[in-house]
Amino acid sequence: MEHASVNPWAALAYLVAGVCFILALRGLSSPATSQRGNRMGIIGMTIAVVTTLVTHAPMLQVAAIGNGAWFELDTVTLIEILAAIGIGAAIGLFTARKIAMTDMPQLVAAFHSLVGMAAVLVAAAAFLNPQAFGIADRVIPMIGQPFFAIYPQSRIEMGLGIAIGAITFSGSVIAFLKLNGNMGGAPILLPGRHVINLTVLAAILGLVAYFTQDQSPWIFWTITALSFAIGFLLIVPIGGADMPVVVSMLNSYSGWAAAAMGFTLHNTAMIITGALVGSSGAILSYIMCKAMNRSFISVIAGGFGAAAATSDGGAKVDRPWKRGSAEDAAFLMSQAEQVIIVPGYGMAVAQAQHALREMGDKLKAHGVRVKYAIHPVAGRMPGHMNVLLAEANVPYDEVFELEDINGEFAQTDVAFVIGANDVTNPAAKTDKTSPIYGMPVLDVEKAKTVLFVKRSMGGVGYAGVDNDVFYMDNTMMLLADAKKMVEEIVKSLD
Amino acid sequence: MDFISILSIFVMACFVGYYVVWSVTPALHTPLMAVTNAISSVIIVGALIAAAAAGIGAGGAVSKWLGLIAVVLASVNIFGGFAVTARMLAMYKKKDRPVPAAQK
């Protein structure tokens, strides 16, 4: 039961590709080295693809001579493969060029679904033609046709590969639909969903175990079908603002799917990459959960925000608040020594980042120091705000993370909150009954003046909690569409 | 390669991944997701093997077409993922660096 012998040069090339991928991620430790890192990734991928094409070039058996066979390059298949790469490249490059930066979370979710589907297809191909992958023995039984028995170990790897791939695919499709607005962001809760989910998961694991004993197709396809279903069931109850965790989690799954297929193919490039991507997604999920002070389990269980939002509807108390105009805001900020801008998802929705940068430039011309404060879960995916500000040409050394800037609000004249809410709510620090209690927040209320850009007073944040900052003496509410408001402020600053 | 050597590579790579990813600056978390997405499409290796094995094996024909579709999907991801990462990374600029006049 020896595995098909691997060409040592090919194995070495795959190892080099794996190292290139490690260096690609290493480059992202700073913006200065990041572009070099991306190029390393491209080099690694090129090595992996070329090595595979050279060692597995499509061959046609043209003649049998003596006890050997004569093979010839199958140019038709080779052309088909190159055409497939070409089609994919055209779609990929076109999308990458056209996509708006605000739509990045959807794009990433869509890409995850493709990795998941590719893993499913590869696992299915390996199941149907195990000989090509060198993972089966030819068995000639006493009665009946000879067949290929897939190694039991490969069956586990293949079963897990198709399961994780299918979960990644259907989960990412739901995440995409929610992020893209084709499907409401509100959590959809099925009765008894935890029981259903656990049963389906147990069934998948049981079938993978049974698959080692019996390689009947029905087991393989049932695993596949159940995995598609569970991916769907897992993501549907999770609400819009928990999407940073979901997107990171699916990122992680796409890595584990690649790793599982790497085990099947004994391919080091796939195993190293799978492990890298898997741990990367897991770490990002952990960072996001920590920034919301919620356990991973509670996010996955879903339903956050649904109960709070309904119970809050009836008991609205009218509290006094101050409304300001664009001129007031422009005046206050132009007189300030330091302004900290706190962007959130609302800025992305309103596409206000360019207007915001213009406002920052005008303020700097007035001699004001401008900084940006980013909460880790602002937006719909990790680092979402940073990309949007970078797109608007905001220098990255003016943009600060929560822990680096939170001490500065007390010495700041104006905190300008645009499209963020829960991440500024002081209830997270003081009110033990609040659903967001314990979540690290930006201390905007410590600034001399808080300017809060919001569409209307009616809506509460995603967590369904009222924000005390709205009603403070030093707060001025700027009620308008974020982009229009910023544009008006820019005009008033002239 | 036996199972234990493969498992060793996997476990070591998990640790490498852990330390490398923690060193990524939070400002680049979105490009990180885009690039990990692109590199996880190394699964194209499996797709190419399936697509190239047309002449061999019993389930060769179906397997070949599944492989070809997987090649298309993985290629979308590889080219799209690296291109969009490059596009994002090109936007991160330091202070006092001249802003390019022509916007795409």
Interface residues (C-beta under 8 A of the other chain):
Chain A: H3 V6 A11 Y14 A17 G18 F21 I22 A24 L25 R26 L28 S29 S30 P31 A32 S34 Q35 G37 N38 G41 I42 G44 M45 A48 V49 T52 L53 H56 A57 P58 M59 L60 Q61 D74 T77 L78 E80 I81 A84 I85 G86 I87 G88 A89 I91 G92 L93 T95 A96 R97 I99 M101 M104 L107 V108 F111 H112 L114 V115 M117 A118 A119 L121 V122 A124 A125 A126 L128 N129 P130 Q131 A132 F133 F148 Q153 V247 S248 N251 S254 G255 A257 A258 A259 M261 G262 F263 T264 L265 H266 N267 T268 A269 M270 I271 I272 T273 G274 A275 L276 V277 G278 S279 S280 G281 I283 L284 I287 I374 P376 M381 P382 G383 H384 N386 V387 A390 E391 N393 P395 Y396 D397 E398 V399 E401
Chain B: M1 F3 I6 I9 F10 V11 A13 C14 V16 G17 Y18 V20 V21 W22 S23 V24 T25 P26 A27 L28 H29 T30 P31 L32 M33 A34 V35 T36 N37 A38 I39 S40 S41 V42 I43 I44 V45 G46 A47 L48 I49 A50 A51 A52 A53 A54 G55 I56 G57 A58 G59 G60 V62 S63 K64 L66 G67 L68 I69 A70 V71 V72 L73 A74 S75 V76 N77 I78 F79 G80 G81 F82 A83 V84 T85 A86 R87 M88 L89 A90 M91 Y92 K93 K94 K95 D96 R97 V99
